[in-house]
């Protein structure tokens, strides 16, 4: 049984208040070599961890997350559920946002080594974003996640949703580090990794030749779906009424924060400082009690 590497690199993320689940999203694992060691990160959206967008400045709706690691790539249904608090004892968040673009709906957690101990960890890395194929509007893409929390729970494997690029990938949409995708995506898929995909033949980076093979090129993290407001009269629902209400309709256009932004944010994390200031606070608190 051969399972796609990407299917094993994602995890559902359950945002909880105490032991009560309040929302669900998607995350994925990313590895970076640091000195002589490798550091594992959990990557997702800011709103998956807080319940709101970065610029809304709302109080968080949860205080911990539950996510999972595969214990075997063969028996994929064998998983370890891990619970991580979202705040230190003094109230500092465990996640880190982008330093270069803090408005981005992006959150990254450097994971303590004990989280994945004795597990079979599959993850992305910077090499996954290396350009191998020419991407352009209408290039095939896939999102990998957990729509409405729906997935193969018996085998702990996610759902792949397919679509196409919907904007020029070399341009920052609305002067933000975003690219658009034309896809039918649903709540629960926020935080999904997004890939340009080719199966069989693909156009080379220069755009002048083609090569045979299978390509999964990491292009970013899915965050949200563009909605448009439309006026609807309540009489459409309840007869003999003239009151107006406002409804929203999806354009099925998704916002994807670019892989360059994700990699830049990870490369700017000082893991030693994080371990001392954030993770070290838990140790200092335990010693003081």
Backbone torsions as a table, in degrees:
resi	resn	phi	psi	omega
1	UNK	NA	120.2	180.0
2	UNK	-108.5	119.0	179.1
3	UNK	-105.2	135.9	178.6
4	UNK	-60.2	134.9	-179.6
5	UNK	-51.9	-41.0	-177.2
6	UNK	-63.9	-38.6	179.9
7	UNK	-60.3	-27.4	-178.7
8	UNK	-93.1	-5.6	-177.0
9	UNK	-97.8	-2.5	-179.8
10	UNK	-105.8	164.5	177.9
11	UNK	-150.0	142.7	167.2
12	UNK	-68.9	145.6	174.9
13	UNK	-119.0	120.0	178.2
14	UNK	-103.3	113.9	175.5
15	UNK	-81.3	128.9	-174.2
16	UNK	-129.1	151.4	167.4
17	UNK	-111.5	105.2	-168.1
18	UNK	67.6	-121.9	177.4
19	UNK	-105.5	6.9	-178.9
20	UNK	-94.4	120.2	177.2
21	UNK	-72.2	127.6	-179.8
22	UNK	-110.4	-21.0	174.9
23	UNK	-165.7	170.7	-177.2
24	UNK	-142.6	140.9	177.0
25	UNK	-143.9	-159.7	-177.5
26	UNK	-125.6	149.1	171.8
27	UNK	-141.1	169.1	175.8
28	UNK	-145.2	159.4	-176.4
29	UNK	-96.9	140.7	-178.1
30	UNK	-136.0	135.3	-177.5
31	UNK	-116.5	144.4	176.6
32	UNK	-138.8	137.1	176.1
33	UNK	-78.2	128.9	179.8
34	UNK	-127.7	114.0	-172.1
35	UNK	56.9	-119.8	178.8
36	UNK	-100.1	1.7	-176.2
37	UNK	-114.2	165.9	173.9
38	UNK	-108.7	136.0	179.7
39	UNK	-110.6	131.6	-179.5
40	UNK	-100.6	134.8	-179.6
41	UNK	-121.6	145.9	168.4
42	UNK	-101.6	122.0	-176.2
43	UNK	-112.2	133.4	178.6
44	UNK	-158.5	-167.7	175.7
45	UNK	-91.5	151.9	173.4
46	UNK	-56.3	-43.1	-174.9
47	UNK	-72.5	-20.0	175.5
48	UNK	-66.8	-32.9	-178.6
49	UNK	-89.6	-19.0	-173.9
50	UNK	-120.9	-25.4	-176.2
51	UNK	93.6	-0.7	-179.5
52	UNK	-149.4	165.4	-179.6
53	UNK	-76.3	157.3	-177.4
54	UNK	-56.4	-37.8	-175.7
55	UNK	-82.6	-1.8	-179.3
56	UNK	-84.7	-20.9	175.6
57	UNK	54.6	37.7	179.5
58	UNK	-90.9	154.0	176.0
59	UNK	-66.5	146.8	-179.4
60	UNK	-65.9	150.0	-178.1
61	UNK	-97.0	-3.2	179.4
62	UNK	-142.4	168.6	-179.3
63	UNK	-126.4	-1.0	176.9
64	UNK	-157.2	163.0	177.1
65	UNK	-126.6	151.1	173.3
66	UNK	-117.7	128.6	177.7
67	UNK	-142.6	179.0	-170.7
68	UNK	-137.2	152.1	172.6
69	UNK	-119.7	144.4	172.7
70	UNK	-77.9	135.0	174.9
71	UNK	-91.8	-11.6	179.7
72	UNK	-154.7	140.7	174.5
73	UNK	-85.3	-7.9	177.4
74	UNK	-94.8	-57.6	173.8
75	UNK	-91.5	79.8	-170.4
76	UNK	-67.5	-20.1	179.1
77	UNK	-72.2	-10.8	176.3
78	UNK	-82.7	106.4	-177.4
79	UNK	-127.8	157.0	171.9
80	UNK	-108.7	121.1	174.6
81	UNK	-82.4	128.6	-178.2
82	UNK	-118.4	134.2	176.9
83	UNK	-111.8	131.3	-178.5
84	UNK	-131.0	130.0	174.8
85	UNK	-68.2	151.7	-179.7
86	UNK	-95.2	-9.3	-177.3
87	UNK	-137.6	146.7	174.6
88	UNK	-73.4	169.4	177.2
89	UNK	-56.0	-27.5	178.8
90	UNK	-90.6	0.4	175.3
91	UNK	96.6	9.0	178.4
92	UNK	-80.5	137.1	180.0
93	UNK	-69.1	146.0	176.8
94	UNK	-80.3	-18.8	-177.7
95	UNK	-88.8	161.7	178.9
96	UNK	-125.2	135.7	178.1
97	UNK	-99.4	176.1	178.5
98	UNK	-69.4	130.3	176.8
99	UNK	-76.9	-32.7	-176.3
100	UNK	-82.1	-26.0	179.1
101	UNK	-145.1	77.0	-174.4
102	UNK	-63.5	-17.4	178.0
103	UNK	-74.0	-12.3	-177.8
104	UNK	-64.5	141.1	179.1
105	UNK	-81.7	73.9	-172.6
106	UNK	-141.3	136.2	177.8
107	UNK	-142.4	133.8	-175.8
108	UNK	-129.9	131.0	179.2
109	UNK	-118.6	115.1	170.1
110	UNK	-68.9	125.4	-172.1
111	UNK	-94.3	133.6	172.4
112	UNK	-59.3	145.8	-175.4
113	UNK	-59.2	-31.8	-177.0
114	UNK	-68.1	-17.9	179.1
115	UNK	-60.8	-39.1	-174.4
116	UNK	-110.9	13.0	-178.6
117	UNK	-58.7	132.5	178.4
118	UNK	66.8	15.4	176.6
119	UNK	-105.5	159.6	177.0
120	UNK	-95.7	96.7	-172.0
121	UNK	-93.9	124.6	172.5
122	UNK	-108.4	139.6	-175.4
123	UNK	-154.5	166.4	173.1
124	UNK	-90.7	168.6	175.7
125	UNK	-150.4	176.3	-177.8
126	UNK	-59.2	-30.1	-178.9
127	UNK	-62.9	-26.9	179.8
128	UNK	-64.8	-21.0	-179.5
129	UNK	-94.4	-5.5	178.5
130	UNK	-58.3	131.3	-178.8
131	UNK	-67.7	116.7	176.1
132	UNK	-112.1	-27.6	-177.8
133	UNK	-128.1	154.3	176.1
134	UNK	-76.6	121.0	176.8
135	UNK	-109.5	142.7	-175.7
136	UNK	-153.5	169.2	175.1
137	UNK	-52.1	135.6	-179.0
138	UNK	84.5	2.0	171.3
139	UNK	-63.2	140.2	178.7
140	UNK	-66.4	138.1	177.9
141	UNK	-135.2	161.1	173.8
142	UNK	-135.7	139.9	169.8
143	UNK	-106.4	140.9	-177.3
144	UNK	-125.0	113.7	-176.8
145	UNK	-169.1	-148.9	-167.3
146	UNK	-136.0	76.4	-176.3
147	UNK	-63.0	123.5	-176.9
148	UNK	53.4	26.8	-178.8
149	UNK	73.9	12.7	-178.6
150	UNK	-88.7	125.6	175.9
151	UNK	-166.4	177.3	180.0
152	UNK	-78.2	87.6	-176.0
153	UNK	-67.8	-28.4	179.8
154	UNK	-65.2	-36.7	-178.9
155	UNK	-109.4	1.0	179.0
156	UNK	54.5	48.5	-178.8
157	UNK	-122.7	142.6	-174.0
158	UNK	-81.1	-177.9	177.9
159	UNK	-107.5	136.6	175.4
160	UNK	-99.1	125.8	174.7
161	UNK	-113.4	134.6	-174.1
162	UNK	-113.3	152.5	178.1
163	UNK	-166.4	-151.6	179.8
164	UNK	-140.3	159.0	172.6
165	UNK	-65.3	142.1	-175.4
166	UNK	-122.2	7.0	175.8
167	UNK	-146.9	170.4	179.5
168	UNK	-71.4	116.4	-174.0
169	UNK	-67.1	-22.9	-180.0
170	UNK	-83.2	-5.4	-178.2
171	UNK	-110.1	141.4	173.7
172	UNK	-81.8	114.6	-175.9
173	UNK	-64.7	128.0	-177.5
174	UNK	52.4	33.2	178.3
175	UNK	61.3	27.2	172.7
176	UNK	-117.0	153.0	-179.8
177	UNK	-72.7	60.9	-176.1
178	UNK	-122.7	150.9	165.7
179	UNK	-129.0	148.3	-178.8
180	UNK	-99.4	149.1	174.9
181	UNK	-130.1	143.6	176.0
182	UNK	-95.4	103.6	-173.6
183	UNK	-156.7	151.2	173.1
184	UNK	-93.0	98.3	-178.7
185	UNK	-118.7	159.5	-171.9
186	UNK	-135.8	163.1	174.2
187	UNK	-51.5	142.5	-175.1
188	UNK	102.8	-20.5	178.7
189	UNK	-93.4	-4.9	176.2
190	UNK	-57.5	132.0	-176.0
191	UNK	95.9	-0.5	-179.7
192	UNK	-69.1	138.3	170.5
193	UNK	-70.7	147.0	-177.6
194	UNK	-120.9	135.8	-176.0
195	UNK	-129.4	139.1	162.1
196	UNK	-78.3	134.0	-172.9
197	UNK	-126.9	147.5	172.9
198	UNK	-145.2	136.7	179.5
199	UNK	-128.6	110.5	177.9
200	UNK	108.1	-65.0	178.8
201	UNK	-136.9	147.0	175.8
202	UNK	-146.3	154.6	-179.8
203	UNK	-81.6	129.4	-179.6
204	UNK	-67.8	164.2	-175.8
205	UNK	-55.4	-36.3	-178.6
206	UNK	-71.4	-14.9	178.8
207	UNK	76.5	4.1	-175.3
208	UNK	-109.2	-2.3	-178.4
209	UNK	-151.6	166.0	179.2
210	UNK	-125.6	155.6	179.6
211	UNK	-135.4	151.4	175.0
212	UNK	-81.9	151.1	175.4
213	UNK	142.8	179.9	178.6
214	UNK	-115.1	128.1	-177.5
215	UNK	-125.1	135.3	169.7
216	UNK	-127.6	100.0	-175.0
217	UNK	-107.0	116.6	-176.4
218	UNK	-68.0	122.3	-178.5
219	UNK	-117.1	-8.7	176.7
220	UNK	156.6	-167.9	-177.3
221	UNK	-122.5	126.1	-179.8
222	UNK	-71.9	138.1	-176.6
223	UNK	-124.1	-44.4	-171.0
224	UNK	-161.2	169.5	-179.9
225	UNK	-115.2	135.6	179.1
226	UNK	-71.7	128.1	178.6
227	UNK	-116.0	151.4	173.6
228	UNK	-123.5	140.0	179.0
229	UNK	-79.1	145.1	175.0
230	UNK	-141.6	143.7	179.1
231	UNK	-85.1	132.8	178.6
232	UNK	-134.9	136.5	178.4
233	UNK	-85.7	140.5	-178.9
234	UNK	-60.6	-22.9	179.8
235	UNK	-64.5	-17.8	175.3
236	UNK	-69.4	-19.6	179.2
237	UNK	-108.7	-43.6	180.0
238	UNK	-121.0	123.7	-176.5
239	UNK	-66.1	156.2	174.8
240	UNK	61.2	35.0	178.4
241	UNK	-130.7	140.7	-178.9
242	UNK	-114.3	5.2	-179.6
243	UNK	-68.6	141.3	179.6
244	UNK	-98.9	143.7	172.9
245	UNK	-130.2	164.2	178.9
246	UNK	-111.2	133.0	179.8
247	UNK	-119.8	169.0	-179.8
248	UNK	-129.6	146.1	-177.7
249	UNK	-129.7	136.5	-178.8
250	UNK	-79.0	138.2	172.8
251	UNK	-85.0	-5.2	-172.1
252	UNK	55.0	36.1	173.6
253	UNK	-115.2	117.1	-176.4
254	UNK	-99.6	148.2	176.8
255	UNK	-95.0	127.6	179.7
256	UNK	-123.8	117.6	173.5
257	UNK	-73.9	131.7	-168.5
258	UNK	-66.9	151.4	-179.7
259	UNK	-60.5	-33.2	178.3
260	UNK	-59.1	-38.8	179.2
261	UNK	-66.4	-43.3	179.5
262	UNK	-61.5	-48.1	-177.3
263	UNK	-66.6	-40.5	177.6
264	UNK	-61.2	-42.4	179.7
265	UNK	-63.3	-41.3	179.2
266	UNK	-67.3	-42.3	-179.0
267	UNK	-66.9	-21.6	180.0
268	UNK	-87.9	-2.3	-179.8
269	UNK	-82.4	124.8	173.8
270	UNK	-88.4	97.7	-173.0
271	UNK	-67.3	-29.7	178.2
272	UNK	-68.3	-43.4	177.6
273	UNK	-65.0	-39.7	178.7
274	UNK	-62.1	-45.6	-179.8
275	UNK	-61.4	-38.8	-178.4
276	UNK	-74.1	-47.3	-172.2
277	UNK	-84.1	-37.9	-175.4
278	UNK	-96.1	-62.2	-178.8
279	UNK	-66.5	-35.0	-179.8
280	UNK	-63.5	-24.4	179.9
281	UNK	-64.1	-33.4	178.5
282	UNK	-67.1	-40.8	178.3
283	UNK	-65.6	-41.9	179.6
284	UNK	-65.7	-35.5	179.0
285	UNK	-67.1	-42.3	179.0
286	UNK	-63.1	-40.0	-179.4
287	UNK	-66.9	-34.3	-178.1
288	UNK	-73.7	-19.5	179.8
289	UNK	-99.0	NA	NA
